[in-house]
Amino acid sequence: MVSLYSTGLELGNLLVGSDLLNHSWDAISKLQKDVDQNPSLPFSVKYQVHEYPPAKGSIIAFVCSPNCDVNQLQEEEFRELVSSDAITSFDFLCTKSNSSVSLHKAAFTLFASLENELSLLKQQFTSHQPLIVTGHSVGGSVASLFTLWLLDSLPRYGVQRLLCITFGSPLLGNNGFQKAISERSAWSSCFLHVVSDKDPIPGFLIPESDHNASAATLTTPTCYMPFGIYLFCSESGFSCFEEPQSILELLMIMSSRCAESQNPSNCSQVIDYGHILEHLRSKAICRGIVELPDSIGNPLQAGTYLLLEAAGVGKLQEDVDMSYLATDIAKRAEVQAKHRQNIFDPSKKLSTLKKSMSYLEWYMKNSLEEAGYYDKYKLRRSRSRDEIESTEQLIKHHRTLKLFWKRMVVEVETMPWKEGRNLRKRWLYAGTNYRRMVEPLDIAEYYCRGKKDYTSHGRSEHYKLLEEWLTDENLHAYQRSQASSLTVDSCFWAYVEEAVISCEVLRDGPSSSQDQESARENLIKFEQYVVDMINNFLVSPEIFLPQSSFMRWWKEYCRVVGDSYTSTLSNFMKDDFRRYA
């Protein structure tokens, strides 16, 4: 919805006053007349393409066969959900954090029966061509599925030219399905569902046992949930809602009204949305004045009350406490508004990140006169006011970068696959530089606390994922012809620290023969690792600074293995390391 109450009323006024709804319903009506001429058709869905406006855009209308009436829809078999395992056409909706996406089985079956035809139809439309996809009743469900298919294939800018309008469409998927659409920021606004307060279809998939339950509790994988924007219509007027729990609550009220009706035949009649739209046009021009109850305490509650009044909720059931319902929905609207304010936008932090990375680069250059970037931070001493201030600034920028990238990685990993991969590509270079500059600082802090085995027990998950991003893009194997200013393996210093610990095991004596054998094996592996890094120019020349941890390890290692020891690394360290840069 509707972070402000006027949004629902004004959006409804804009939609009703435009030609979009009327043209969509006209396209449905024309197709429905053709389909109704053949009442013996099996349960099926038909579609037709119309030009709107001529030569500038198109409308694709979906309707169901005449025998798809309310009585059939209310059969238990028709209420079933089909899980993500069986809907491979829509596996793009599933993510790591949301794998429980389920669809209305009957709607998916109808869509699947036309999948080959719709696949050819999808190829005819591009992101440059305005398109309305519309449908009535279960035909609206199929229209929504086809729209999702199109959205997955369109670039981000093309989404703005696509709109799905349904009339009296039943709920389409479960809570996971609703979440999958809401996670894609531009998708939810592409769906507009027009619902009359006299139409039983939109709420018939809500189990009768749930009508007395709180809408907030209906979030299990077996529960249907609404998505997109809902335009509720009544004799009183119309209004728009977007917050799913509020929509579900209104649908439950409407569904209960039909279930409790003394004349069940009223629930099986086909609703004429064309007549409703004409009535709404007059309502859009002339609005009445609503008297608010004393219990409404703030503008948001007042606005929500007006929305409910316009949707005709107060006239649906005499026992509906409009004041309580308005307050409840207003609270959810406030929560949703705060959530939107907190949506992670990495571009907003770009200037802060550049500042922090620039400081780390400055600190790195200044450390070359001492033991190098890693060791200056590890062995930092408060020898002057400037050094104290420099260290404090480094720690502050270190923390800023780490907090950003931790959140960045979490957000990307929970995004839909295509959207997440696009963001990964855009931020891959920055993320790799961050990891190579900041992780050595984490390693220094880890070993300063006397801990061991950083890669197994101390490494943050976001560093591992950033490294996976690079591996997934096949950028690990590119060739270098000169030394890197940043050591490519951000865990290099952890391996150095482990090699130092292995030397201590061999030097101190009291350790067991098994520990000593393990230490020798680790040192041989480390030697080979260093040789490979050097041969491929993957380490920074700063590791060869006289006071660096690596050079101190090498001196200790030479004492452990003795002067007669020879290896590829020992030969390199005699003379060649001075020419490495």
N, C-alpha and C positions, 0 to 999 in steps of 0.2 A: 504494500500500500504505500504510499501515502504516509510519508513522514509528517506531512501537514494535512489537516482534514480537507482543505480546499482542493488539494491535488486530485482526490477521488471524484469530487463533484465537477471540477473544471475539465479533467480528462474525459469524464463521461459526457459532458456537454460538447467537447470538441469532437468526440467520436460520433455522437448522435447527430450533430450538426453537419458532419461531412457526408460524402457520398459513398464512403468505403463500405459501410455496413449494408446499405441498400443495394449497391452493385453486387456485393457478395451474395446476398440473399436471392437476388434476381437470377444469378448464375445457378444457384442451387435449385430454385423453383423450376427453371427451364429443364434442367436435367431430371428433376424428380417427376415431371410430367411425362417425359419419355419413358422412364423406368416404370411408372405406374401403369402404363399401357400393357405391361406384360406381368400380371399378378402371379403367374405360375413360376416366376424365376426362383431358383434356389437361393438360400441365404448367401448373399454376395454383396460386393460394393462396386459401383461404377464411377467413372470420372469423366470429365469433359473439360477442354481448354477453351477459354473465351478471351478475346482481346479486350483490354481495358487500360487506359483509354485507347482507341484505335491506333495501332502501330507504335504505342509508347510503353505498354505493359500488358500483363496477362493475368487472368484469374483461372485457377484450376479448382474445380468444384468436385466434391466427393459426396455421394449419397448411397444409402443402402437399399436393398431390394424391398418391395412392399411387405413381404412377410416378416420383416424385422420390426415387430411391434413391442410394446412395453411388456405385455404378458410373457412373451418369449424371453425378453431380456431379464426378467425377474427370476427365471429358472436358476437353480443353484449352479448348474454346470456353466452358465454364462458369467458367473462371478469370479471364476478362477484366475489366478495370476500365473504367469509363466516366468521362470527364473532366468537369470543372466546366462546360464549354461546353454539354454536353448535359443537365445535370441542373438545369434552371432552377427546378424546384420547391424545390431546396435551395441556391439561390444565396446565401441568408442565411448560409451557413457560410463563404463566402469573405470575406476581408478584404484590405486593401492589402498586408499583409505575408505573407499566406497565400492565394494564389490557385490553388494546385495541389491542390484537393480532388477526389478521385476515389472512386467507389463501385463496389461489386461489381455488374457489369452485370446478371446474372441477377436479383439481389434488387431492383435498381432497376426492371427491366422488369416484375417481378411487382407491385411497388408502383404503378407507373404504370398498370397495367391496371385497378387499383381506385381510381385517384385521384379520380374524380368521386364515387364512393360514399363514400370516406373523407373527402372534403371536407365532405359533408353530415354524416357521423358526427362529425367534429371540432367542428362547431357545436353539438352536443348537450351537450358537456361544458364545464363552467366551472371556474374555479380553486377554487370552494368544494366541489367534489365529489371525494372520493378516487377514484383510478382506478389500476388495475393493467393494463398492457398486456403480454401474454405471448405466447410462440410457441415452436415446436419446430423445430429444424434451420433451413432457409431461411425457414420461417415466422417464426422468431425474428428474422431479419434484417429482414423486412418490419415486424415489431412495433417494432423499433428505429427504422426510418425513420418510421413513424407517430408514435412518441413524440417524435422530433426535430421533426416538424411541429407537434405540440401545444406543445412547449416554446417554440418561436419565437412562438407566439400568446399564451402565458400571461404575466401580470405576474410579477415576481420572486417575490412571496409565494406564488403558485399552484404554483410548481415543487415545493414541499414535499409536495404532495398527489398527486404523479404518480410512479409507479415502473414501470419496464420490467424484466421478468424473462424471460430466454430460457433454453432448455434445449438444449444441444448445438448451438448456433448457430455457423455459420462466421464467419470474420472478414469485416467489412463494408466497410472502406475503407482508403485508403492512409495514409501518415504525415501528409499534410496534413489528412485527415479527422480523425484522432486529435487532432491539434493544435487543430483548430477546436473540438472539444468541450472539451478541457482548458482552453482559453482562457476558456470560460464557466464561472466558478467553481462555480456551482450545478448544472450539467448532468451532469457526469461521475458524480456520486453517484446519479443517477436510473436508472442502468443496472446491473443485476446479471445476470451470465452464469454459469449453472450448467453445469459441465463435468465429465464422468466420465472417469477415466483410461483407460476402455475404449472411449470414443467417438472414432471417427476424424474426424468431421465438423469439429469446431472448428479443427483444424490442417491440413485438407486443402488450403487455399489457400496454404500456405507451400510454395514450390517445393522439390523434392527437392534441387536444387543448393544451396539455402540451409541445409540441415540441418547442414552442417559449418561454416557461417559463424558468426561471432559475432553474437549478437542485436543488439549495439550498432551494427553496421554496416548493419543493414537499415532504412535510413531514406530510401531513394530514393522518388520519386513512384510507382514501379511496384511497390512492396512493400506488402503488407497489414500493418496494425498494429492491435493490440487497443485498446479503449477501455473506460472504466467499471471496475467491480469484478468480479473473477472469483472464483467459489466453486468450487475444485477438490475433487472428491470421489474417494475411493478406499476400498478395504477397510480401510485404516488409519485413515481418518477424513476430515477436511475442513479447509480453511483458505482464507482470503481474501487476494487480492493485488490491488493497484491500479496499481503502477508498470508501465508498458506494456512496457518492455524485459524485465523479469522474467517477465511473463506470456508474452511471445513465446518466451522461452527454454524455459519449461515446455511450451508447446504444441508446440514443435519436438521436444522429447524424446518427448512422447506420440505425435506423428505418426510419428516414426522407429520407435517400437516397433511400430506397426501396419504400417508399410511393410515391416519386417523379419520380420514374423510368418510362420511356416511354413504357416499356414492362412489364406490371404487371405479366406476366407469369413467369418472372424470379424470382419472389418472392414466387412462389409456388413449385419450384423445391426442391427436397430433397438434402441437402448438403452432399457430400461424405467426411466425416471427415477422413477416412482412407487415401484418396489421399492427403488431407491437411497435415496430420501428416508426410507422406513421404516427402512432399515438405519442411516442417519445419525442418526435420532432416538435409537436405542440408544447410538450412539457419543457423542452429546451428553450423555447421562446418565452413562455409564461410560467414562472415558478411561484409557488405559494409561500406563505410565511409559516414557519413551524415554531410553536411555543415550547421552550425548553423547560424541563422540570427543575425544581430547586436543587435536586441532588447532584446536578452536573456542576463540577467545581472548577474546571479550567478550560481554556480555549480548545485544547486538543480533544478533550472529552466531549465538548459541545459540538465540535466539527464531526466527530465520529457518530454522535447521536443523529446529526443531520444526514450523514451517509446512510445509516440504518433506516431512518425514516424514509429517505428517497428510495431505498431498495424494497420498501414495503414490509420489512421484518416485523414491525409492530402490529401489522394487520394479519400476520400469518397465524399467530397463536396468542391467545389472550393472556396466557401465563408467562409470556416472555417478559422479563424485567429489562426493559430497554436501557434504563440508566446503568444497571449493573453490566449489561453486555457492552455498552458504549465504553464504560470505564475499563473493562477487561481488554477490549480490542485496542483502546488508546494506549494502554501500558505496553502491549506487544509492539505497537507501532513505534513507541519510544525506544524500545530495546532494539528493534530493527534499524532505526535511524542511527543509534550509537554504533551498531555493528558495521554499518556502511561507512561511518566516519573512520573506523579502525581498519578498514580494508587496506591491506599492504600494497603500497605503490612504490616500488624500488626507485623509480625516477625522481621522486621527491627528495630522496636522500643523496642524490648524486653529488651535489656540491660538498656535502659533509664528508662523503667517502673520499673524494679527491683530496680534500684538505688533510685527512688522516693518512692517506697513502703517501702524500707528499712529505709529511713529517717523517714517516718511516724511512723514506728514501734519503732524506737529509741525514737522519740518524745513522743510516747504513754507510753513507759516504764518509761521515766524520769518524766512524769506528775503524776505518782502514788504517789509521795511524797507530792504532792500538792492537788489540788481539783479534779484531774482526767483529762483525755484527753480532754473531751468536755469543761470543765470549765476553764482549763488552757488556751485554745485557745480563749474562749469567753471573759475571764477577763484578757487577756494578758496586761501586763504593762511593759513599758520600764524601768526596774529598773537597768539594767547593759548592757554593750556592748555585752556580750555573749547572753543575752536574746533577745536583738534587732536582732542580727545576726541569732539566732535560729528561731525567728519568721519570718524573711525575707526568710530564707531557706524553712521553712514550706510552706509559701505562694507560693513560686516559684514551689515547688514540687506538691503542691495542684493544681496549674494551669496546670502544665504539664500533670498530670494524667487526669484531667477533660477534657482538649482539646482532648487528645487521645481517651478517652472512648466515648465522644460525637460523634466523627467521626466514631469510630468503630461501634457503635450502628446504626448510620445512614446507613453505608455501608452494614451491615448485614441485616438490615430490607429491603433494596432495592434489595438484592440478590435474585436469584431464590430460591424457598422454600428448596429444598434438599441441595444445596450448603450453603445457609444461616444457616440451622439447623446444618450442620456439623461443621461450624465455631463457632456457638453458643456453641455447646457441648465442643469444644476444649478450649474455653475461658471462660466457665461458672464459674469455680472455681476462676480464677483471677478476673473476673468481679464482683463476689459476694463479695470477699474480698475488692476490691476497693470500692464498694458501701458502705459497712459497716464501712470502715475507713474514707472515704472522705465526705460522705453526712452529718455526724454530724458537720463537719466544715462549710458546707453551711448553716445548720440550725442555728448554732451559729451566723454567720454573718447576717442572716435574722432577727433574733429576736433582735440583737444588734441595728438594724436600726429602732426598735420600731414597726415592722410589726406584723401581726397576721395571723393565719390559714395557716401555711406553706404548709401542704399537699394539700390544694385546690388551693392556689394562688402562691406559691413560688417554688414548687418542679419541677425540671427539668424533661423533658420527658424521657431523657435517663436513669434516675434512675428507672422510672416506667417500662420501657422496660426490663432493667436488672433484675428487680424483676419478671417480667413475664417469662423471660427465665428460672429462677429457678423454678417457679410454673409449667411451662410446662413440666419440667423433673421430677415432683413429688418428689422433694427433700426437700420440706418444712416440711414434717411430720416425719422426722426421729427422733428417740428417743435419748435423752442425759441423761447421768448419772452424769455429773458434770457441773459446771458453765462454760460458754463460755468466752474466753478471749475477744471476740468482741460481743457486743450486737447484736443479730441476726436481729432484726428489726431496719433497719437503720434510721427509723423515730422516734425511741423511744424518743429522746430528744425534738422533736417537740411536742409530746404528753405531756411531762413534762412541757414545756413552756406554753402550753394551760391550763394545770391544775393550774399553777401559776396564770395565768390571771383569771381563774375562781375563785380562792381564793380571788383575789383582788376585784372582783365584789361583793362577799359576805361580805367582810370585810369593804369596803368603804361606804356602805349604800345608797348613793344617787341613785343608779341604780334602775330600775323599778322592780316590783315584777316578771314580766315575765322573765327579764334577770337573776334575782336571781334563779328562778326555773330552767332555762336552765343551769345555772352554777352548781347547785346541781346535776342535771342529768349527766352532763359531768364528774363531779368528781366521781360519783358512777361508771360510765362506766370505767373511768380511773383506779379506784381501782381494778376492776375486771380484767382489762387488765394486770395490774402489777402482780396481783396474778397468773394469767395464765402463764405469762412470767417466774415468779420465780419458780413455780411448775415444769416447763419443762426445767429449767436451761438455759433459753434463754437470760438472761441479764448478763452483766459482773459485777463482784464484785465491780468494781470501782464506781458504782452508789451509793454505801453505804459509800463512803468516806465522812468524816464529813462536808467538805465544798462544796460538790457537789450540783448541782441545785436540784437533786432529794431529798436529805436530807433537804435542805433548804425549799423545797416545803412541805415536810412531817411535819416539825416543824410548818410551817404556817397553814397547814391544821388542825393540832391538836388544834391550838388555835381557829380556826373557828368553828370546830365541838364540841369542849369541851372535858373535861376529861372523861365524862361518855360515850362517843361514843365508840362502839365496832364493829369490823368487822373482817373478815379473815385477811385483811392486817394489821389492828392495832394489832391483836394478834401476827402476825409474827414479826412486827417491835419492839415488846417489848424486845425480846431476840434472836429470831432465826436468824435475819439478820446478826448477828456477826459470825454465823457458816456457812453462805451461801457458802463462798469460799471453 
